[in-house]
Amino acid sequence: MLHVNDIREHKEAYIQALTKRNFEASAIFDQVLDLDEKRRSTQASLDNTLAESNKLSKEIGMLFKNGEPKKANILKERTGKLKEDSKNLQETLAETIAALDQLLYTIPNIPQKSVPAGKSDADNEEVFKKGDIPVLAEGSLPHWELAKKYDIIDFELGNKITGAGFPVYKNKGARLQRALINYFLDKNTAAGYTEYQVPHLVNEASGFGTGQLPDKEGQMYHVGLDDLYLIPTAEVPVTNLFRDDLLEDKDLPITCTGYTPCFRREAGSYGAHVRGLNRLHQFDKVEIVRIERAEDSDAALDGMVEHVKGILDELKLPYRILRLCGGDLGFTSTLTYDFEVFSTAQDRWLEISSVSNFKTFQANRLKLRYKDKDGNKQLAHTLNGSALALPRVLAGILENYQTEDGIKIPEVLVPYCGFDKID
């Protein structure tokens, strides 16, 4: 979340920047600053009350010691009133802080200057494109029909076991899925990312720490009895590994990768554009997360983009990169690049990765800080990206690599699969 001091210092600039998100910030900023002023004045009154109470307690002790109980008892009446005042001030302070936090939780991150204005994904800016779109033979099929033809993904069986959006991978489909996971992890660890295996459920504090709560509460599966949430991405548990940490400058950057299943309710998703693997309630993803010094995070984001480009280059899939406009930018992000693979059989682009810089937005919630070279405590910058999300990568491979006699396996995956064709 935004820091109150930053809102106070950069109020007008932040109001203008948030118009890119079509977010009117003026009134809510005024409420934030009013609440913060109340918090500060209440804290000052509480500090003064406690200081006076402590002073009187010492005086009372000295009066009793000197044999002056009447004077001591008069002061004791005063300390009783101060204790009552301090209790009321503490309650007011707690209520004010809670109200301030709840208000701050509703304000999205400030877009960077390079983020284009816009209302929807139609206004995103294409910044890179690579790869030739293959010319498929007449009668080529979308991936959900290929999955049925070659018996590699069973959507109906998943619907029987759980419901729509929970596919069952089988035979060479399961092996290809596992091959992609291992390949992505190997690429990430070779690039210096440390691999983690993390829980697939998180507590409420973790959801608030990375900004999924309260913004995406309705999109997360909630286990009510235990008050835990199924993770929508590995970003949540991996970034929360460092919640409440004070890092040393020498510790940075911290680079992490992890494979997890991801769970998203995707309420209201229906229609042809979400068929097959296009949108699921459970899917696999390999994530990369970075904790950076403030001055290094922009370069780190560029490096993450280049890393994902390298993976797609090896898979030889046609792809493009979009800089998201303000209206399509995630709540916690200050700048996001989306990667999309072209699905030839569907004649459309499929998003397969988002790479984002959150700057201090998550770190402020996480209380994640580091000591710079001068020993000053600074909020860290956090970044994350998909490297990669599997369903649409798999859909792109099945559709773009289909031939009249089967589906070829990208050369780089053959050692991981143990076969070079699905037929």
Backbone torsions as a table, in degrees:
resi	resn	phi	psi	omega
1	MET	NA	164.5	179.7
2	LEU	-72.3	149.9	177.2
3	HIS	-88.8	137.2	-176.3
4	VAL	-59.0	-40.7	-179.5
5	ASN	-61.0	-36.4	178.0
6	ASP	-68.6	-39.3	177.4
7	ILE	-61.9	-42.8	-179.9
8	ARG	-63.3	-43.9	-175.3
9	GLU	-74.7	-35.0	-173.3
10	HIS	-118.7	29.3	-171.5
11	LYS	-51.4	-55.3	-175.3
12	GLU	-66.1	-38.7	178.9
13	ALA	-65.7	-39.4	179.1
14	TYR	-67.3	-40.5	178.1
15	ILE	-59.0	-44.6	179.8
16	GLN	-66.0	-43.1	-178.8
17	ALA	-63.7	-38.0	-177.6
18	LEU	-72.5	-12.4	173.7
19	THR	-65.0	-23.9	175.1
20	LYS	-61.8	-28.7	178.1
21	ARG	-88.8	0.1	-173.5
22	ASN	61.6	36.9	-178.4
23	PHE	-113.5	120.6	179.7
24	GLU	-87.8	110.3	-170.3
25	ALA	-102.6	-12.4	-170.1
26	SER	-57.3	-52.2	-176.4
27	ALA	-65.6	-42.9	-177.7
28	ILE	-69.3	-33.8	175.4
29	PHE	-64.1	-39.7	177.7
30	ASP	-61.3	-41.7	178.3
31	GLN	-64.2	-41.3	178.9
32	VAL	-60.0	-47.9	-176.7
33	LEU	-68.8	-34.0	176.1
34	ASP	-65.6	-44.7	178.8
35	LEU	-65.1	-38.1	179.4
36	ASP	-67.3	-36.5	176.8
37	GLU	-65.2	-40.2	176.4
38	LYS	-63.7	-41.6	177.9
39	ARG	-60.0	-45.8	-176.9
40	ARG	-66.6	-43.4	-179.4
41	SER	-68.2	-37.9	177.8
42	THR	-65.9	-41.4	177.9
43	GLN	-62.4	-41.4	179.2
44	ALA	-64.0	-43.1	178.2
45	SER	-63.5	-40.8	178.8
46	LEU	-64.3	-43.8	179.1
47	ASP	-60.8	-43.4	180.0
48	ASN	-65.5	-40.2	179.7
49	THR	-64.7	-44.8	179.6
50	LEU	-65.6	-38.4	179.5
51	ALA	-65.0	-43.0	179.0
52	GLU	-65.5	-40.2	179.2
53	SER	-62.6	-43.0	178.5
54	ASN	-64.5	-40.1	179.5
55	LYS	-62.8	-45.7	-179.4
56	LEU	-65.5	-35.9	179.1
57	SER	-61.2	-39.5	177.9
58	LYS	-67.0	-40.4	179.0
59	GLU	-64.9	-40.3	178.5
60	ILE	-61.5	-42.1	178.3
61	GLY	-60.5	-42.1	-179.2
62	MET	-68.3	-38.2	179.7
63	LEU	-64.7	-43.1	176.5
64	PHE	-63.6	-39.7	179.8
65	LYS	-64.1	-34.2	-178.3
66	ASN	-89.7	5.2	177.0
67	GLY	77.1	35.1	179.2
68	GLU	-122.5	65.7	-174.8
69	PRO	-64.2	-33.3	-179.4
70	LYS	-61.1	-47.5	178.6
71	LYS	-63.6	-37.9	-180.0
72	ALA	-64.0	-41.9	-178.9
73	ASN	-68.2	-32.7	175.9
74	ILE	-62.3	-43.7	178.6
75	LEU	-67.5	-32.1	179.3
76	LYS	-62.9	-34.9	176.2
77	GLU	-62.4	-40.2	178.3
78	ARG	-65.1	-41.8	-179.9
79	THR	-66.0	-32.2	176.7
80	GLY	-61.8	-41.8	177.8
81	LYS	-66.6	-38.3	179.4
82	LEU	-65.5	-37.2	178.2
83	LYS	-64.2	-40.8	177.8
84	GLU	-65.3	-41.4	178.0
85	ASP	-62.9	-43.6	-178.4
86	SER	-65.1	-36.3	177.4
87	LYS	-62.5	-45.7	179.4
88	ASN	-64.4	-40.2	178.9
89	LEU	-65.8	-38.2	178.0
90	GLN	-64.0	-40.2	178.1
91	GLU	-65.7	-43.8	178.3
92	THR	-62.7	-41.7	179.6
93	LEU	-62.5	-45.9	-179.6
94	ALA	-61.8	-43.1	179.5
95	GLU	-64.8	-39.5	-179.0
96	THR	-68.1	-43.1	178.4
97	ILE	-62.6	-43.5	179.0
98	ALA	-62.1	-43.7	178.9
99	ALA	-64.4	-39.6	179.1
100	LEU	-65.1	-45.3	179.3
101	ASP	-61.6	-44.4	-179.6
102	GLN	-60.7	-36.0	178.7
103	LEU	-70.6	-43.4	179.6
104	LEU	-63.2	-33.0	-179.8
105	TYR	-64.5	-18.6	-177.8
106	THR	-91.0	-5.0	-175.7
107	ILE	-97.9	123.7	179.9
108	PRO	-73.8	169.1	179.3
109	ASN	-67.9	158.3	-179.6
110	ILE	-82.2	122.2	178.5
111	PRO	-66.0	145.5	173.8
112	GLN	-70.5	164.1	-177.4
113	LYS	-60.8	-30.8	-176.7
114	SER	-76.0	-10.2	179.8
115	VAL	-71.7	123.8	179.2
116	PRO	-73.6	149.0	173.3
117	ALA	-70.6	154.7	179.4
118	GLY	165.3	164.3	-176.0
119	LYS	-105.5	-24.5	-174.6
120	SER	-152.5	-178.1	-179.2
121	ASP	-62.5	-17.6	176.8
122	ALA	-66.3	-19.1	-177.5
123	ASP	-100.7	6.1	177.0
124	ASN	-67.1	153.5	-173.2
125	GLU	-107.9	119.1	176.9
126	GLU	-74.0	125.3	-177.5
127	VAL	-115.8	-10.9	-178.5
128	PHE	-162.2	145.3	175.5
129	LYS	-148.3	140.0	-179.6
130	LYS	-151.4	147.4	174.9
131	GLY	102.5	142.0	177.3
132	ASP	-87.4	133.9	176.9
133	ILE	-76.4	121.4	-175.9
134	PRO	-67.4	150.7	174.5
135	VAL	-95.2	113.4	-176.3
136	LEU	-89.6	154.7	178.5
137	ALA	-67.4	156.1	177.7
138	GLU	-59.3	137.1	-179.6
139	GLY	88.5	9.6	177.7
140	SER	-62.7	151.7	-168.9
141	LEU	-115.5	151.5	169.7
142	PRO	-70.3	163.8	-169.9
143	HIS	-64.2	-30.8	-178.4
144	TRP	-68.7	-28.4	175.4
145	GLU	-80.9	-35.0	174.0
146	LEU	-62.5	-40.1	-179.9
147	ALA	-60.2	-40.1	178.7
148	LYS	-73.1	-41.2	-178.4
149	LYS	-60.5	-42.4	-176.1
150	TYR	-100.8	5.7	175.3
151	ASP	55.3	53.0	-177.6
152	ILE	-117.7	-20.8	174.7
153	ILE	-140.7	130.6	-178.0
154	ASP	-115.6	102.3	-179.9
155	PHE	-76.5	-34.5	-179.4
156	GLU	-68.9	-37.9	178.8
157	LEU	-66.4	-40.0	175.8
158	GLY	-62.3	-37.5	178.0
159	ASN	-65.3	-36.3	178.5
160	LYS	-66.0	-43.2	-175.9
161	ILE	-73.4	-43.4	-171.8
162	THR	-128.8	-60.0	-177.0
163	GLY	157.8	-179.9	-179.7
164	ALA	-62.6	141.6	178.5
165	GLY	91.9	12.0	178.8
166	PHE	-130.1	77.2	-174.2
167	PRO	-72.7	159.1	173.3
168	VAL	-110.3	120.4	176.2
169	TYR	-90.4	139.5	-176.0
170	LYS	-146.1	162.2	177.2
171	ASN	51.1	-131.7	-178.0
172	LYS	-68.4	-20.4	175.5
173	GLY	-66.1	-42.6	178.0
174	ALA	-66.6	-39.1	-179.7
175	ARG	-68.6	-37.7	176.9
176	LEU	-66.8	-39.2	177.2
177	GLN	-60.3	-46.9	179.3
178	ARG	-65.2	-37.2	178.9
179	ALA	-62.5	-43.0	179.0
180	LEU	-62.7	-42.9	179.3
181	ILE	-59.9	-48.5	-178.7
182	ASN	-65.1	-39.9	179.0
183	TYR	-62.8	-47.0	179.6
184	PHE	-61.5	-44.6	179.5
185	LEU	-62.7	-42.1	179.3
186	ASP	-63.3	-40.7	177.8
187	LYS	-63.3	-40.3	-177.7
188	ASN	-70.5	-45.2	-180.0
189	THR	-67.2	-34.7	176.6
190	ALA	-64.0	-26.5	178.7
191	ALA	-86.5	3.3	175.1
192	GLY	103.7	2.8	178.4
193	TYR	-80.8	135.7	178.0
194	THR	-86.2	130.4	-176.6
195	GLU	-82.9	137.7	175.9
196	TYR	-127.3	145.2	165.5
197	GLN	-110.4	121.7	-169.5
198	VAL	-123.6	162.9	176.9
199	PRO	-61.8	152.3	179.4
200	HIS	-97.5	-2.1	172.6
201	LEU	-123.8	145.5	-179.6
202	VAL	-132.8	159.3	177.1
203	ASN	-85.0	174.8	-176.1
204	GLU	-62.3	-38.5	-179.2
205	ALA	-60.1	-36.8	178.5
206	SER	-68.2	-39.6	177.3
207	GLY	-63.4	-40.2	176.6
208	PHE	-70.0	-34.8	-176.0
209	GLY	-59.8	-40.4	-178.5
210	THR	-100.6	-0.1	171.6
211	GLY	94.4	4.8	175.7
212	GLN	-70.8	-30.4	175.2
213	LEU	-110.1	140.7	-2.2
214	PRO	-86.6	2.9	-170.6
215	ASP	-59.8	-43.0	-173.8
216	LYS	-117.5	31.0	-176.1
217	GLU	-57.2	-41.1	-178.8
218	GLY	-70.9	-14.4	-179.6
219	GLN	-94.4	-6.7	-178.0
220	MET	-102.2	142.8	174.9
221	TYR	-77.9	126.6	-175.9
222	HIS	-111.1	127.5	174.9
223	VAL	-93.1	95.7	-168.2
224	GLY	-63.2	-41.1	-175.9
225	LEU	-60.3	-37.4	-178.3
226	ASP	-103.3	-2.4	-178.2
227	ASP	53.7	48.9	177.1
228	LEU	-122.4	159.4	-178.6
229	TYR	-122.1	135.1	170.2
230	LEU	-69.1	136.7	-171.7
231	ILE	-72.0	137.8	174.1
232	PRO	-84.4	-14.5	-179.7
233	THR	-169.3	154.6	177.7
234	ALA	-66.3	-16.7	176.3
235	GLU	-50.3	-38.0	-173.8
236	VAL	-67.4	-59.1	-179.6
237	PRO	-68.3	-35.6	-177.0
238	VAL	-66.8	-46.7	179.6
239	THR	-64.8	-35.8	-179.5
240	ASN	-72.8	-6.4	171.3
241	LEU	-57.7	-25.3	-173.0
242	PHE	-111.1	12.7	177.8
243	ARG	-61.4	136.5	178.7
244	ASP	68.2	14.2	-179.3
245	ASP	-88.2	146.0	168.9
246	LEU	-114.9	105.3	-174.2
247	LEU	-90.6	157.8	172.2
248	GLU	-90.9	152.3	-179.9
249	ASP	-54.8	-37.2	-177.7
250	LYS	-67.9	-18.1	-179.6
251	ASP	-74.7	-18.8	-172.8
252	LEU	-96.9	148.0	-0.2
253	PRO	-79.7	156.2	171.3
254	ILE	-105.2	127.1	-177.3
255	THR	-125.2	128.4	-173.8
256	CYS	-131.3	150.6	170.9
257	THR	-140.1	152.6	178.6
258	GLY	-163.5	147.3	173.4
259	TYR	-101.3	134.3	172.1
260	THR	-147.8	154.4	160.3
261	PRO	-70.5	154.1	-179.9
262	CYS	-126.2	145.1	-174.5
263	PHE	-127.9	122.2	-179.5
264	ARG	-139.7	132.0	-178.1
265	ARG	-69.0	-34.0	179.8
266	GLU	48.1	50.7	-177.8
267	ALA	-57.9	134.8	176.8
268	GLY	85.3	3.9	-179.1
269	SER	-82.7	123.1	178.3
270	TYR	-161.8	167.6	176.4
271	GLY	105.3	176.4	-174.6
272	ALA	-63.1	-31.6	-175.5
273	HIS	-71.6	-9.7	178.4
274	VAL	-114.0	18.3	-179.4
275	ARG	-69.6	156.2	174.6
276	GLY	60.7	-126.1	-178.1
277	LEU	-90.7	2.2	-173.6
278	ASN	-62.6	-36.6	176.4
279	ARG	-152.1	125.3	-174.0
280	LEU	-128.1	161.4	173.0
281	HIS	-87.8	-27.1	174.1
282	GLN	-130.9	128.4	178.7
283	PHE	-152.6	163.4	-178.7
284	ASP	-99.3	145.6	-179.5
285	LYS	-152.5	143.2	171.4
286	VAL	-108.0	127.8	-172.2
287	GLU	-114.9	150.7	168.8
288	ILE	-121.8	138.8	-177.8
289	VAL	-133.4	139.6	178.2
290	ARG	-130.1	139.9	169.9
291	ILE	-112.5	121.1	-169.5
292	GLU	-128.8	158.5	166.1
293	ARG	-66.0	152.7	-177.8
294	ALA	-55.3	-42.8	-174.3
295	GLU	-76.6	-8.0	-174.7
296	ASP	-107.2	-7.0	-168.3
297	SER	-71.3	-33.0	179.1
298	ASP	-63.6	-44.7	178.1
299	ALA	-66.3	-35.0	178.8
300	ALA	-63.9	-39.6	178.0
301	LEU	-62.0	-44.6	178.4
302	ASP	-60.1	-39.6	178.8
303	GLY	-65.5	-36.4	177.5
304	MET	-66.4	-39.9	177.7
305	VAL	-61.3	-44.7	179.4
306	GLU	-63.9	-36.1	179.4
307	HIS	-63.3	-46.6	179.4
308	VAL	-66.0	-38.4	176.3
309	LYS	-57.2	-41.7	-179.5
310	GLY	-61.4	-38.2	178.7
311	ILE	-66.1	-45.8	-178.8
312	LEU	-67.9	-32.3	175.6
313	ASP	-61.7	-41.3	-179.8
314	GLU	-69.8	-32.9	177.8
315	LEU	-76.0	-12.3	179.1
316	LYS	54.9	46.2	174.7
317	LEU	-106.3	138.8	175.9
318	PRO	-68.3	129.9	-176.2
319	TYR	-145.9	165.3	174.5
320	ARG	-141.1	162.7	179.2
321	ILE	-121.4	132.8	179.3
322	LEU	-116.2	137.9	167.6
323	ARG	-90.6	119.1	-173.6
324	LEU	-71.3	140.4	176.6
325	CYS	-78.2	168.9	-177.5
326	GLY	-58.0	-38.4	-178.0
327	GLY	-72.2	-17.5	-179.5
328	ASP	-108.8	-1.7	-176.6
329	LEU	-72.9	137.0	177.7
330	GLY	-61.2	153.4	-174.6
331	PHE	-55.1	-39.2	-173.4
332	THR	-93.2	-9.8	-171.5
333	SER	-90.0	147.6	171.7
334	THR	-101.8	-21.3	176.6
335	LEU	-161.0	129.8	-178.7
336	THR	-134.4	137.1	170.3
337	TYR	-111.9	126.5	174.6
338	ASP	-99.4	138.0	172.0
339	PHE	-103.1	135.5	178.1
340	GLU	-129.6	137.0	175.1
341	VAL	-101.3	140.7	179.7
342	PHE	-85.0	125.9	175.3
343	SER	-94.6	107.0	-175.6
344	THR	-67.2	-40.4	-177.8
345	ALA	-68.4	-31.3	178.4
346	GLN	-93.5	-11.7	-178.5
347	ASP	56.0	49.1	179.9
348	ARG	-157.4	160.7	177.9
349	TRP	-89.1	139.2	179.9
350	LEU	-119.4	124.7	178.4
351	GLU	-68.6	130.5	-179.6
352	ILE	-127.2	-5.2	177.6
353	SER	-162.5	144.9	167.8
354	SER	-125.9	130.1	179.4
355	VAL	-119.3	121.6	-168.3
356	SER	-133.9	149.4	170.0
357	ASN	-111.6	126.4	179.7
358	PHE	-102.7	-5.4	-175.0
359	LYS	49.8	-128.6	-174.9
360	THR	-92.6	3.4	-171.6
361	PHE	-60.6	-49.0	177.6
362	GLN	-74.2	-40.3	-176.5
363	ALA	-60.7	-34.0	178.0
364	ASN	-64.9	-40.1	176.2
365	ARG	-69.4	-39.4	-175.8
366	LEU	-78.2	-12.6	-171.2
367	LYS	55.5	43.3	-178.8
368	LEU	-99.3	110.8	-174.7
369	ARG	-128.9	168.8	173.8
370	TYR	-144.8	156.6	174.8
371	LYS	-92.2	121.9	179.0
372	ASP	-74.8	-177.5	-174.2
373	LYS	-63.0	-21.9	178.4
374	ASP	-92.0	1.9	179.8
375	GLY	86.2	5.0	179.0
376	ASN	-82.4	141.8	179.5
377	LYS	-82.7	127.9	-178.1
378	GLN	-128.9	148.6	169.4
379	LEU	-70.9	133.9	176.9
380	ALA	-73.6	165.7	171.2
381	HIS	-105.4	137.5	178.7
382	THR	-115.4	146.3	178.2
383	LEU	-140.4	154.6	173.1
384	ASN	-153.8	162.6	177.7
385	GLY	-161.7	155.2	174.0
386	SER	-84.2	128.9	179.4
387	ALA	-141.9	59.9	6.5
388	LEU	-138.1	174.0	170.0
389	ALA	-77.6	131.3	-169.1
390	LEU	-79.3	-40.3	-168.2
391	PRO	-56.5	-48.8	-175.3
392	ARG	-79.8	-25.5	170.7
393	VAL	-63.3	-46.3	178.8
394	LEU	-62.1	-41.5	177.8
395	ALA	-60.9	-42.6	178.9
396	GLY	-63.1	-39.6	178.3
397	ILE	-65.8	-47.7	-177.9
398	LEU	-60.3	-43.0	-174.5
399	GLU	-79.5	-42.3	-175.4
400	ASN	-80.5	-22.5	-179.0
401	TYR	-102.1	9.2	179.7
402	GLN	-73.5	143.4	175.7
403	THR	-130.2	179.0	-179.2
404	GLU	-67.5	-23.8	-176.9
405	ASP	-117.8	22.6	175.4
406	GLY	141.0	-175.8	-179.7
407	ILE	-109.8	117.4	177.7
408	LYS	-71.2	150.5	176.3
409	ILE	-99.9	132.0	176.3
410	PRO	-51.2	137.6	-173.6
411	GLU	-53.0	-40.1	-176.4
412	VAL	-66.7	-20.6	-178.4
413	LEU	-93.6	-13.7	-175.9
414	VAL	-56.3	-45.0	177.9
415	PRO	-61.9	-28.5	179.7
416	TYR	-80.2	-34.5	-177.7
417	CYS	-80.5	-41.4	-172.6
418	GLY	85.3	8.7	174.2
419	PHE	-150.6	159.0	-176.7
420	ASP	-115.2	4.4	-178.9
421	LYS	-157.4	145.4	169.6
422	ILE	-105.2	116.7	-179.5
423	ASP	-144.0	NA	NA
